Amino acid sequence: MLLLCLLCSIGTFSAVAENVSDDAGGVQPGGSEEPTAYLCTMAEHERIVEVVYLNAGQLVPCEVQYQKDGQTEVLWRANNKQGYCERKARWFLKKLHRLGWTCTPLKLLTWRDQPGTDELS
């Protein structure tokens, strides 16, 4: 499924981090209450941290992906343990925040969410 990332104006990670629990509750692939991707910025630098669910509608298997300078690296993977990727992503986001990065949630939309889009071309 084609995914498009659009920046939400929800606030910075520091505001979001206080409301994020350490368990997997509330995380739903494809329609999560908790954002699964964050855009992190410092000066002109940008990074994206994303929890990617490898099977539609399932919390595992999953990966925590880190995008830097056009390259994507898998930082962590889980095949069986629900909540592992979400916890690792939150830990990494907190680390970036301590290093001076500002991380903002991204809203992931499918092509069906785009106004006037009925099908992929």
C-alpha positions in Angstrom: 0.0 0.0 0.0 1.3 3.4 -0.9 1.9 5.6 2.1 2.4 9.3 2.1 3.8 11.1 5.1 2.3 14.5 6.0 3.5 16.6 8.8 1.0 17.1 11.6 0.9 20.2 13.6 0.3 18.3 16.8 3.4 19.7 18.6 6.9 18.7 19.3 8.0 15.3 20.7 8.6 16.8 24.1 4.9 17.4 24.5 4.0 14.0 23.1 6.6 12.1 25.2 4.8 12.8 28.4 1.6 11.1 27.2 3.2 7.9 25.8 3.1 4.8 27.9 5.7 2.1 27.8 3.3 -0.7 26.8 1.9 -1.6 23.4 -1.6 -0.6 24.4 -3.3 1.9 22.0 -1.0 1.0 19.1 -3.0 -0.2 16.1 -1.2 -0.7 12.8 -2.7 1.4 10.0 -4.9 3.4 12.4 -2.9 3.9 15.6 -3.8 6.3 18.3 0.0 6.7 18.9 1.9 8.1 15.9 4.2 5.6 14.2 6.5 8.1 12.6 8.3 11.2 13.7 10.2 13.9 11.8 13.2 15.1 13.9 15.0 18.3 13.0 18.0 20.2 14.2 19.1 23.3 12.3 18.9 22.2 8.6 19.2 18.5 9.4 16.2 16.1 9.3 15.7 12.5 10.4 12.7 10.2 10.4 12.1 7.6 13.0 9.3 5.1 12.1 7.8 1.9 13.4 7.0 -0.2 10.4 4.5 -3.1 10.7 5.5 -5.8 8.2 2.1 -7.6 8.1 -1.0 -5.5 7.6 -3.1 -5.2 10.7 -0.6 -7.0 13.0 1.8 -5.6 15.6 4.5 -8.1 14.8 6.7 -8.6 12.9 7.8 -4.9 13.0 10.9 -2.8 12.5 12.1 0.6 13.8 13.5 2.4 10.8 15.8 5.4 10.9 16.1 7.7 7.8 19.1 9.9 7.6 20.5 11.7 4.5 18.2 9.7 2.2 19.3 6.3 3.6 17.1 4.0 5.7 18.6 1.8 8.5 16.7 -0.8 10.5 17.6 -0.1 14.2 15.5 -2.9 15.8 13.3 -5.8 14.7 10.7 -7.9 16.5 9.1 -11.1 15.2 7.1 -12.2 18.2 7.2 -9.6 21.1 4.4 -7.0 20.7 5.3 -3.6 22.0 9.1 -4.1 21.5 9.4 -1.8 18.4 7.2 0.9 20.0 9.3 0.9 23.2 12.6 1.0 21.2 11.3 3.9 19.0 10.2 5.9 22.1 13.6 5.3 23.7 15.4 6.4 20.6 13.2 9.5 20.2 13.9 10.5 23.8 17.6 10.1 23.1 17.4 12.4 20.1 15.5 14.9 22.2 18.2 14.9 24.9 20.7 15.5 22.1 18.8 18.7 21.0 16.6 17.3 18.2 13.0 18.4 18.0 10.7 15.5 16.9 7.2 16.0 15.6 4.7 13.3 14.9 4.0 12.5 11.2 0.6 11.4 10.1 0.7 8.5 7.8 -2.1 8.5 5.2 -2.9 5.9 2.6 -3.8 7.0 -0.9 -7.5 6.5 0.0 -7.2 9.3 2.5 -6.2 11.8 -0.2 -9.1 14.0 -1.3 -10.3 13.3 -4.9 -8.2 10.1 -5.1 -10.2 7.0 -6.1 -7.4 4.8 -7.3 -3.7 4.6 -7.8 -2.5 5.7 -11.1 
